[in-house]
Amino acid sequence: MTTSVTLEMPMVRRLSAGLMLAGATYAISPVHPGIPCPLRSLTGIPCPFCGLTRAVAAAFRADFIGSLRFNPGGLMLLIAAIGVVVSQRSRVQVRFAAWVIPTTVGLLWLWNLTLNPTFR
């Protein structure tokens, strides 16, 4: 089964630019307020998205290995955001198999539970 999503690029472009601005600001800021993960706060188990903020900030500092160590999804998210911002299209239709999103989330969660050095 294939899922299809049509994206209106002006809104997605603004959101992507905001993500990049927030990541760049966080990367150069001397103050890093803790952003608690609700799942980790309640259970002690890191969620699939734990480490994304640090991963994006590390990528902005050109520490790509560090970014991948925090969460591989951070670098993928930043690359996607850059692609959206530089795209000239006004509308994009994205097609993917229905299993892609749960598999990606599962792999990120597996990473955080087993290989992420910040959670051991």
RAQUIKA-V138445 format. One record per residue. RES is the residue in three letters. SS is DSSP state (@ for helix, = for strand, . for the rest). OMEGA is omega as a letter, one per 30 degrees, with the letter a starting at -180 (NA if undefined). Layout:
RES	SS	OMEGA
RES	SS	OMEGA
This chain:
MET	.	a
THR	=	l
THR	=	a
SER	=	l
VAL	=	l
THR	=	a
LEU	=	l
GLU	=	a
MET	@	l
PRO	@	l
MET	@	l
VAL	@	l
ARG	@	l
ARG	@	l
LEU	@	l
SER	@	l
ALA	@	l
GLY	@	l
LEU	@	a
MET	@	l
LEU	@	l
ALA	@	l
GLY	@	l
ALA	@	l
THR	@	l
TYR	@	a
ALA	@	a
ILE	@	a
SER	.	l
PRO	.	a
VAL	.	l
HIS	.	l
PRO	.	l
GLY	.	l
ILE	.	a
PRO	.	l
CYS	.	a
PRO	@	a
LEU	@	a
ARG	@	l
SER	@	a
LEU	@	a
THR	@	a
GLY	.	a
ILE	.	l
PRO	.	l
CYS	.	a
PRO	.	a
PHE	.	l
CYS	.	l
GLY	.	a
LEU	@	a
THR	@	l
ARG	@	l
ALA	@	l
VAL	@	l
ALA	@	l
ALA	@	l
ALA	@	l
PHE	@	l
ARG	.	a
ALA	.	l
ASP	.	a
PHE	@	l
ILE	@	l
GLY	@	l
SER	@	l
LEU	@	l
ARG	@	l
PHE	@	l
ASN	.	a
PRO	@	l
GLY	@	a
GLY	@	l
LEU	@	l
MET	@	l
LEU	@	l
LEU	@	l
ILE	@	l
ALA	@	l
ALA	@	l
ILE	@	l
GLY	@	l
VAL	@	a
VAL	@	a
VAL	@	a
SER	.	l
GLN	.	a
ARG	.	l
SER	.	l
ARG	=	a
VAL	=	l
GLN	=	a
VAL	=	l
ARG	=	l
PHE	=	l
ALA	=	a
ALA	.	a
TRP	@	a
VAL	@	a
ILE	@	l
PRO	@	l
THR	@	l
THR	@	l
VAL	@	l
GLY	@	l
LEU	@	l
LEU	@	l
TRP	@	l
LEU	@	l
TRP	@	a
ASN	@	a
LEU	@	a
THR	@	a
LEU	@	a
ASN	.	a
PRO	@	a
THR	@	a
PHE	@	l
ARG	.	NA
